[in-house]
């Protein structure tokens, strides 16, 4: 299993995460459904780097299906929703 650092995210018009990204990495962009599969099946882990170190990205079962998120803490700097938006070709 490879650990994949996420530095950007792609979002749809509603602001929902559609892909995880790290410019220059061969796996990037990784579509949401593929990242969810990777995490749930232990294929790869994804994380963001916060001021206090690594913050893992988790799969959450919401009312409208599965989605990706980091656990809330005292800073917004490591929140998946707050990452820079990636341009996906």
ABEGO torsion letter per residue (X at the ends): XBBBBBABBBBBAAGBBABBBBBGBAAOBBBAAAAAAAAAAGABBBBBBBAAEBBBBBBBBBAAEBBBBBBBBABAAABAAABBBBBBX
